Amino acid sequence: MHEHTHLEPGSGYFLYHSIGLFPDKARLTADALAGFAQIWGTADDQAWPASLRLKERFIERWRHCIDAPPGTMTTADNVTTALYSLVGSLPDATLKGRRLRIAADCFPSLHFLLAGMAQRRGFILETVPLRPGEAWVRDEDFMARWTPEVAVALLTHVTSTASHRSRLEALIAHGHAVGSLVGVDITQSVGIIPFSAQRTDADFVVASTLKWLCGVAGAGVLHVKQRLLKECRPELRGWFSQEDIFSWNLERFRYAPDARRFDHGTPSIVACVASLPALDWHASQDPAALLAHNRELGESLVAMAQALKLELISPRNADERGGSIMLRLPDRVPAQTLLEALRANGSYADVRGQALRLSPGNLTTAEGIARLETALFDALRGHR
Ligand SMILES: Cc1ncc(COP(=O)(O)O)c(C=O)c1O
Protein backbone atom coordinates (compact mmCIF):
# COMPACT_ATOMS: atom_id res chain seq x y z
CA MET A 1 0.00 0.00 0.00
CA HIS A 2 2.79 2.40 0.92
CA GLU A 3 4.23 2.56 -2.58
CA HIS A 4 0.90 4.09 -3.69
CA THR A 5 0.81 7.01 -1.28
CA HIS A 6 0.96 9.38 -4.29
CA LEU A 7 -2.41 8.06 -5.48
CA GLU A 8 -5.69 9.66 -4.50
CA PRO A 9 -6.89 7.50 -1.54
CA GLY A 10 -9.53 5.05 -2.71
CA SER A 11 -9.24 6.02 -6.39
CA GLY A 12 -8.58 2.39 -7.36
CA TYR A 13 -10.91 0.87 -4.76
CA PHE A 14 -13.54 -1.42 -6.33
CA LEU A 15 -14.72 -3.35 -3.28
CA TYR A 16 -17.96 -1.55 -2.36
CA HIS A 17 -19.85 -4.86 -2.76
CA SER A 18 -17.71 -6.09 0.14
CA ILE A 19 -16.65 -3.14 2.31
CA GLY A 20 -17.61 0.45 1.54
CA LEU A 21 -15.33 3.43 2.19
CA PHE A 22 -16.06 7.11 2.62
CA PRO A 23 -13.70 10.08 3.08
CA ASP A 24 -11.68 9.84 6.29
CA LYS A 25 -13.40 6.62 7.39
CA ALA A 26 -10.51 5.43 9.57
CA ARG A 27 -10.27 8.62 11.60
CA LEU A 28 -14.02 9.14 11.99
CA THR A 29 -14.54 5.50 13.02
CA ALA A 30 -11.66 5.76 15.50
CA ASP A 31 -13.20 8.92 17.00
CA ALA A 32 -16.57 7.19 17.41
CA LEU A 33 -14.93 4.20 19.08
CA ALA A 34 -12.86 6.45 21.35
CA GLY A 35 -16.08 8.11 22.50
CA PHE A 36 -17.60 4.70 23.14
CA ALA A 37 -14.53 3.62 25.14
CA GLN A 38 -14.92 6.77 27.24
CA ILE A 39 -18.55 5.87 27.99
CA TRP A 40 -17.56 2.38 29.14
CA GLY A 41 -14.51 3.50 31.05
CA THR A 42 -16.12 6.26 33.10
CA ALA A 43 -16.97 5.57 36.74
CA ASP A 44 -20.58 6.71 36.67
CA ASP A 45 -23.98 5.12 35.96
CA GLN A 46 -24.43 6.47 32.43
CA ALA A 47 -22.88 3.69 30.35
CA TRP A 48 -26.16 1.95 29.49
CA PRO A 49 -28.32 5.04 28.90
CA ALA A 50 -25.58 6.54 26.70
CA SER A 51 -25.01 3.29 24.81
CA LEU A 52 -28.70 2.66 24.21
CA ARG A 53 -29.05 6.19 22.86
CA LEU A 54 -26.30 5.42 20.35
CA LYS A 55 -28.04 2.21 19.33
CA GLU A 56 -31.24 4.21 18.87
CA ARG A 57 -29.40 6.74 16.73
CA PHE A 58 -28.13 3.89 14.54
CA ILE A 59 -31.68 2.57 14.14
CA GLU A 60 -33.01 6.05 13.36
CA ARG A 61 -30.41 6.56 10.63
CA TRP A 62 -31.38 3.24 9.11
CA ARG A 63 -35.08 3.96 9.39
CA HIS A 64 -34.72 7.15 7.40
CA CYS A 65 -32.40 5.50 4.93
CA ILE A 66 -34.99 2.87 3.95
CA ASP A 67 -38.14 4.82 4.78
CA ALA A 68 -39.31 2.43 7.52
CA PRO A 69 -41.92 3.56 10.08
CA PRO A 70 -40.95 4.01 13.76
CA GLY A 71 -40.83 0.84 15.84
CA THR A 72 -40.30 -1.49 12.87
CA MET A 73 -36.50 -1.89 12.95
CA THR A 74 -33.88 -3.43 15.14
CA THR A 75 -30.29 -4.59 14.95
CA ALA A 76 -28.79 -8.03 14.31
CA ASP A 77 -25.24 -9.36 14.21
CA ASN A 78 -25.51 -10.05 10.50
CA VAL A 79 -28.00 -10.74 7.74
CA THR A 80 -28.13 -14.45 8.50
CA THR A 81 -29.13 -13.93 12.14
CA ALA A 82 -31.67 -11.27 11.13
CA LEU A 83 -33.32 -13.80 8.82
CA TYR A 84 -33.11 -16.49 11.49
CA SER A 85 -34.90 -14.22 13.98
CA LEU A 86 -37.66 -13.51 11.51
CA VAL A 87 -38.29 -17.02 10.20
CA GLY A 88 -37.93 -18.36 13.75
CA SER A 89 -40.73 -16.04 14.82
CA LEU A 90 -43.34 -17.24 12.34
CA PRO A 91 -46.08 -19.52 13.66
CA ASP A 92 -46.27 -23.19 12.64
CA ALA A 93 -49.61 -22.43 11.00
CA THR A 94 -47.75 -20.19 8.54
CA LEU A 95 -44.86 -22.53 7.74
CA LYS A 96 -45.75 -26.17 8.33
CA GLY A 97 -46.25 -28.18 5.14
CA ARG A 98 -45.88 -25.03 3.02
CA ARG A 99 -43.09 -23.57 0.90
CA LEU A 100 -40.39 -20.99 1.35
CA ARG A 101 -39.31 -19.70 -2.06
CA ILE A 102 -35.87 -18.36 -2.81
CA ALA A 103 -33.72 -17.96 -5.93
CA ALA A 104 -30.56 -19.97 -6.60
CA ASP A 105 -28.59 -16.71 -6.82
CA CYS A 106 -29.49 -15.66 -3.27
CA PHE A 107 -26.67 -15.07 -0.80
CA PRO A 108 -25.57 -18.65 0.01
CA SER A 109 -25.47 -18.09 3.79
CA LEU A 110 -29.22 -17.47 3.79
CA HIS A 111 -29.85 -20.65 1.82
CA PHE A 112 -27.66 -22.63 4.23
CA LEU A 113 -29.71 -21.24 7.13
CA LEU A 114 -33.09 -21.97 5.55
CA ALA A 115 -32.11 -25.46 4.39
CA GLY A 116 -31.23 -26.24 8.00
CA MET A 117 -34.47 -24.78 9.35
CA ALA A 118 -36.74 -26.42 6.78
CA GLN A 119 -36.71 -29.89 8.27
CA ARG A 120 -37.25 -28.82 11.83
CA ARG A 121 -39.97 -26.27 11.04
CA GLY A 122 -41.60 -28.57 8.47
CA PHE A 123 -41.47 -26.31 5.40
CA ILE A 124 -40.16 -27.07 1.93
CA LEU A 125 -37.35 -24.87 0.68
CA GLU A 126 -38.12 -24.20 -2.98
CA THR A 127 -35.11 -22.90 -4.91
CA VAL A 128 -35.82 -21.31 -8.28
CA PRO A 129 -32.92 -22.36 -10.55
CA LEU A 130 -30.82 -20.37 -12.97
CA ARG A 131 -31.37 -21.17 -16.63
CA PRO A 132 -28.36 -23.02 -18.07
CA GLY A 133 -25.57 -20.61 -18.91
CA GLU A 134 -27.29 -17.61 -17.29
CA ALA A 135 -25.87 -15.51 -14.44
CA TRP A 136 -29.02 -14.57 -12.55
CA VAL A 137 -32.49 -15.95 -11.91
CA ARG A 138 -34.94 -14.08 -14.09
CA ASP A 139 -37.80 -12.29 -12.34
CA GLU A 140 -40.30 -14.05 -14.59
CA ASP A 141 -38.91 -17.43 -13.55
CA PHE A 142 -39.23 -16.46 -9.89
CA MET A 143 -42.85 -15.48 -10.51
CA ALA A 144 -43.74 -18.57 -12.55
CA ARG A 145 -45.47 -21.22 -10.45
CA TRP A 146 -45.41 -18.92 -7.41
CA THR A 147 -48.62 -20.24 -5.93
CA PRO A 148 -50.52 -19.82 -2.62
CA GLU A 149 -48.51 -22.82 -1.37
CA VAL A 150 -45.66 -20.36 -0.87
CA ALA A 151 -45.84 -19.08 2.71
CA VAL A 152 -42.75 -16.90 2.45
CA ALA A 153 -40.59 -15.67 -0.43
CA LEU A 154 -37.17 -14.13 0.05
CA LEU A 155 -36.06 -11.82 -2.75
CA THR A 156 -32.55 -10.54 -3.31
CA HIS A 157 -32.78 -6.91 -4.44
CA VAL A 158 -29.30 -6.98 -6.00
CA THR A 159 -27.32 -10.20 -6.30
CA SER A 160 -23.73 -10.56 -5.13
CA THR A 161 -22.71 -12.71 -8.09
CA ALA A 162 -24.02 -10.69 -11.07
CA SER A 163 -25.30 -7.45 -9.50
CA HIS A 164 -28.66 -8.25 -11.08
CA ARG A 165 -31.40 -6.03 -9.74
CA SER A 166 -34.89 -7.46 -9.31
CA ARG A 167 -38.08 -5.57 -10.09
CA LEU A 168 -39.24 -5.65 -6.49
CA GLU A 169 -42.59 -3.92 -6.91
CA ALA A 170 -43.84 -6.46 -9.46
CA LEU A 171 -42.50 -9.44 -7.49
CA ILE A 172 -43.94 -8.26 -4.19
CA ALA A 173 -47.30 -7.45 -5.76
CA HIS A 174 -47.41 -10.96 -7.21
CA GLY A 175 -46.46 -12.49 -3.84
CA HIS A 176 -49.13 -10.54 -2.01
CA ALA A 177 -51.74 -11.45 -4.61
CA VAL A 178 -51.18 -15.14 -3.84
CA GLY A 179 -51.02 -14.54 -0.08
CA SER A 180 -47.27 -14.97 0.54
CA LEU A 181 -45.19 -12.99 2.97
CA VAL A 182 -42.38 -11.35 0.97
CA GLY A 183 -39.03 -10.39 2.46
CA VAL A 184 -36.14 -8.65 0.72
CA ASP A 185 -32.40 -8.87 1.23
CA ILE A 186 -31.18 -5.38 0.36
CA THR A 187 -27.58 -5.91 1.53
CA GLN A 188 -26.11 -5.36 -1.96
CA SER A 189 -28.34 -2.44 -2.89
CA VAL A 190 -28.82 -0.28 0.18
CA GLY A 191 -26.81 2.92 0.03
CA ILE A 192 -26.52 3.00 -3.76
CA ILE A 193 -29.87 1.89 -5.23
CA PRO A 194 -32.90 3.69 -3.80
CA PHE A 195 -35.16 1.52 -1.66
CA SER A 196 -38.29 2.37 0.31
CA ALA A 197 -39.75 -0.22 2.65
CA GLN A 198 -43.12 1.53 2.48
CA ARG A 199 -43.30 2.00 -1.26
CA THR A 200 -42.26 -1.57 -2.06
CA ASP A 201 -44.57 -2.90 0.67
CA ALA A 202 -42.05 -5.59 1.68
CA ASP A 203 -43.18 -7.57 4.73
CA PHE A 204 -39.65 -7.70 6.05
CA VAL A 205 -36.19 -6.53 5.09
CA VAL A 206 -32.76 -7.82 6.08
CA ALA A 207 -29.45 -6.05 5.46
CA SER A 208 -26.11 -5.01 6.84
CA THR A 209 -24.28 -1.68 7.04
CA LEU A 210 -21.00 -2.88 5.64
CA LYS A 211 -21.22 -2.39 1.89
CA TRP A 212 -22.48 0.71 0.05
CA LEU A 213 -23.43 2.28 3.39
CA CYS A 214 -19.72 2.08 4.26
CA GLY A 215 -19.99 0.89 7.89
CA VAL A 216 -18.23 -1.98 9.65
CA ALA A 217 -18.95 -5.69 10.16
CA GLY A 218 -21.48 -6.76 12.79
CA ALA A 219 -24.09 -4.07 12.15
CA GLY A 220 -26.98 -6.00 10.60
CA VAL A 221 -30.60 -4.88 10.63
CA LEU A 222 -34.10 -6.31 10.47
CA HIS A 223 -37.22 -4.39 9.46
CA VAL A 224 -40.62 -6.02 9.94
CA LYS A 225 -43.85 -4.45 8.76
CA GLN A 226 -46.20 -3.54 11.61
CA ARG A 227 -49.02 -5.86 10.50
CA LEU A 228 -46.66 -8.88 10.49
CA LEU A 229 -44.75 -7.83 13.59
CA LYS A 230 -47.75 -8.34 15.83
CA GLU A 231 -47.92 -12.01 14.86
CA CYS A 232 -44.21 -12.72 15.28
CA ARG A 233 -43.14 -14.74 18.30
CA PRO A 234 -39.34 -14.87 17.99
CA GLU A 235 -37.92 -18.15 19.20
CA LEU A 236 -34.62 -16.34 19.88
CA ARG A 237 -35.83 -14.11 22.69
CA GLY A 238 -34.78 -12.80 26.08
CA TRP A 239 -35.14 -9.95 28.52
CA PHE A 240 -34.46 -7.37 25.80
CA SER A 241 -37.45 -8.72 23.79
CA GLN A 242 -39.76 -7.17 26.35
CA GLU A 243 -41.12 -3.65 26.54
CA ASP A 244 -39.77 -3.44 30.10
CA ILE A 245 -36.49 -5.31 30.11
CA PHE A 246 -36.56 -5.37 33.93
CA SER A 247 -39.75 -7.36 34.04
CA TRP A 248 -38.14 -10.44 35.56
CA ASN A 249 -41.17 -12.39 36.73
CA LEU A 250 -40.57 -15.79 35.14
CA GLU A 251 -44.27 -16.32 34.52
CA ARG A 252 -44.83 -12.95 32.91
CA PHE A 253 -42.65 -12.80 29.80
CA ARG A 254 -44.31 -10.50 27.29
CA TYR A 255 -43.03 -9.45 23.84
CA ALA A 256 -42.50 -5.75 23.22
CA PRO A 257 -45.20 -4.37 20.89
CA ASP A 258 -42.60 -3.19 18.38
CA ALA A 259 -39.46 -4.53 16.68
CA ARG A 260 -37.69 -4.76 20.02
CA ARG A 261 -39.35 -8.18 20.31
CA PHE A 262 -36.57 -9.39 17.97
CA ASP A 263 -33.92 -8.40 20.50
CA HIS A 264 -32.86 -11.03 23.02
CA GLY A 265 -29.91 -10.76 25.43
CA THR A 266 -27.68 -7.81 26.27
CA PRO A 267 -27.19 -6.09 22.91
CA SER A 268 -23.85 -5.82 21.19
CA ILE A 269 -23.64 -2.13 20.32
CA VAL A 270 -20.06 -1.59 19.30
CA ALA A 271 -20.60 -2.30 15.58
CA CYS A 272 -23.53 0.13 15.51
CA VAL A 273 -21.39 2.82 17.12
CA ALA A 274 -18.51 2.16 14.74
CA SER A 275 -20.93 2.41 11.80
CA LEU A 276 -22.56 5.68 12.88
CA PRO A 277 -20.01 7.96 11.17
CA ALA A 278 -20.70 6.07 7.93
CA LEU A 279 -24.46 6.48 8.32
CA ASP A 280 -24.03 10.16 9.22
CA TRP A 281 -21.85 10.66 6.16
CA HIS A 282 -24.30 8.80 3.93
CA ALA A 283 -27.26 10.81 5.23
CA SER A 284 -25.44 14.02 4.28
CA GLN A 285 -24.97 12.91 0.66
CA ASP A 286 -27.21 13.44 -2.34
CA PRO A 287 -28.34 9.88 -3.22
CA ALA A 288 -28.81 10.84 -6.89
CA ALA A 289 -25.23 12.14 -7.06
CA LEU A 290 -23.83 8.96 -5.45
CA LEU A 291 -25.69 6.86 -7.98
CA ALA A 292 -24.75 9.10 -10.93
CA HIS A 293 -21.05 8.79 -10.02
CA ASN A 294 -21.40 5.02 -9.75
CA ARG A 295 -23.26 4.83 -13.07
CA GLU A 296 -20.69 6.91 -14.88
CA LEU A 297 -17.83 4.75 -13.62
CA GLY A 298 -19.91 1.60 -14.26
CA GLU A 299 -20.24 2.58 -17.92
CA SER A 300 -16.47 3.14 -18.10
CA LEU A 301 -15.96 -0.36 -16.71
CA VAL A 302 -18.31 -1.80 -19.33
CA ALA A 303 -16.36 0.04 -22.04
CA MET A 304 -13.11 -1.25 -20.53
CA ALA A 305 -14.47 -4.81 -20.63
CA GLN A 306 -15.30 -4.41 -24.31
CA ALA A 307 -11.84 -3.06 -25.07
CA LEU A 308 -10.23 -5.97 -23.20
CA LYS A 309 -12.67 -8.50 -24.68
CA LEU A 310 -13.84 -9.61 -21.24
CA GLU A 311 -17.36 -11.02 -21.02
CA LEU A 312 -19.82 -8.93 -19.01
CA ILE A 313 -21.64 -11.11 -16.43
CA SER A 314 -23.82 -8.30 -15.08
CA PRO A 315 -26.83 -6.97 -17.04
CA ARG A 316 -25.83 -4.56 -19.81
CA ASN A 317 -28.73 -2.26 -18.99
CA ALA A 318 -27.92 -0.14 -15.91
CA ASP A 319 -31.59 -0.17 -14.82
CA GLU A 320 -31.33 -3.93 -14.30
CA ARG A 321 -28.13 -3.61 -12.27
CA GLY A 322 -26.97 -2.77 -8.78
CA GLY A 323 -23.74 -0.84 -8.36
CA SER A 324 -21.28 -3.53 -9.46
CA ILE A 325 -19.85 -4.76 -12.73
CA MET A 326 -18.93 -8.44 -12.80
CA LEU A 327 -16.64 -9.65 -15.60
CA ARG A 328 -15.68 -13.19 -16.60
CA LEU A 329 -11.94 -13.86 -16.62
CA PRO A 330 -10.75 -16.37 -19.21
CA ASP A 331 -10.14 -19.82 -17.66
CA ARG A 332 -6.44 -19.61 -18.54
CA VAL A 333 -5.98 -16.61 -16.22
CA PRO A 334 -5.24 -17.55 -12.57
CA ALA A 335 -7.60 -15.24 -10.70
CA GLN A 336 -5.47 -14.81 -7.58
CA THR A 337 -2.38 -13.93 -9.61
CA LEU A 338 -4.43 -11.35 -11.47
CA LEU A 339 -5.63 -9.80 -8.20
CA GLU A 340 -2.03 -9.56 -7.05
CA ALA A 341 -1.14 -7.70 -10.25
CA LEU A 342 -4.01 -5.29 -9.66
CA ARG A 343 -2.99 -4.77 -6.04
CA ALA A 344 0.54 -3.94 -7.16
CA ASN A 345 -0.76 -0.87 -9.01
CA GLY A 346 -3.19 0.20 -6.29
CA SER A 347 -6.36 -1.41 -7.71
CA TYR A 348 -8.48 -3.45 -5.31
CA ALA A 349 -11.11 -5.94 -6.48
CA ASP A 350 -12.05 -9.55 -5.70
CA VAL A 351 -13.13 -12.72 -7.50
CA ARG A 352 -15.69 -15.48 -7.08
CA GLY A 353 -14.30 -18.28 -9.22
CA GLN A 354 -13.47 -16.58 -12.55
CA ALA A 355 -15.88 -13.71 -11.92
CA LEU A 356 -14.04 -10.46 -11.30
CA ARG A 357 -16.16 -8.19 -9.12
CA LEU A 358 -15.74 -4.44 -9.60
CA SER A 359 -17.74 -1.97 -7.53
CA PRO A 360 -16.86 1.71 -7.94
CA GLY A 361 -18.05 3.93 -5.09
CA ASN A 362 -17.77 7.49 -3.92
CA LEU A 363 -13.95 7.38 -3.59
CA THR A 364 -13.28 5.56 -6.86
CA THR A 365 -12.22 7.79 -9.74
CA ALA A 366 -11.90 7.72 -13.54
CA GLU A 367 -8.12 7.78 -13.04
CA GLY A 368 -8.48 4.65 -10.89
CA ILE A 369 -10.32 2.94 -13.75
CA ALA A 370 -7.61 3.94 -16.22
CA ARG A 371 -5.05 2.39 -13.88
CA LEU A 372 -7.16 -0.76 -13.47
CA GLU A 373 -7.41 -1.07 -17.25
CA THR A 374 -3.65 -0.85 -17.65
CA ALA A 375 -3.06 -3.50 -15.00
CA LEU A 376 -5.73 -5.78 -16.47
CA PHE A 377 -4.36 -5.33 -19.97
CA ASP A 378 -0.86 -6.29 -18.84
CA ALA A 379 -2.05 -9.21 -16.71
CA LEU A 380 -4.23 -10.64 -19.49
CA ARG A 381 -1.45 -10.27 -22.05
CA GLY A 382 0.86 -12.16 -19.69
CA HIS A 383 -1.50 -15.14 -19.78
CA ARG A 384 -2.21 -15.39 -23.49
C1 LIG B 1 -26.87 -10.23 -0.93
C2 LIG B 1 -26.13 -10.43 0.36
N1 LIG B 1 -26.79 -10.82 1.46
C3 LIG B 1 -26.16 -11.01 2.64
C4 LIG B 1 -24.80 -10.83 2.76
C5 LIG B 1 -24.10 -11.02 4.07
O1 LIG B 1 -24.76 -11.87 4.95
P1 LIG B 1 -24.19 -12.02 6.43
O2 LIG B 1 -24.26 -10.65 7.05
O3 LIG B 1 -25.07 -12.98 7.12
O4 LIG B 1 -22.78 -12.50 6.33
C6 LIG B 1 -24.06 -10.45 1.63
C7 LIG B 1 -22.58 -10.27 1.73
O5 LIG B 1 -21.87 -10.25 0.77
C8 LIG B 1 -24.74 -10.25 0.41
O6 LIG B 1 -24.07 -9.87 -0.69
The ligand as an ORCA input file, in Angstrom:
! r2SCAN-3c Opt
* xyz 0 1
  C     -26.870    -10.230     -0.926
  C     -26.128    -10.432      0.358
  N     -26.794    -10.815      1.457
  C     -26.163    -11.014      2.641
  C     -24.799    -10.829      2.756
  C     -24.102    -11.019      4.068
  O     -24.759    -11.875      4.952
  P     -24.185    -12.016      6.432
  O     -24.258    -10.647      7.049
  O     -25.071    -12.976      7.116
  O     -22.781    -12.498      6.330
  C     -24.060    -10.448      1.628
  C     -22.582    -10.274      1.728
  O     -21.871    -10.253      0.770
  C     -24.742    -10.247      0.413
  O     -24.074     -9.874     -0.689
*
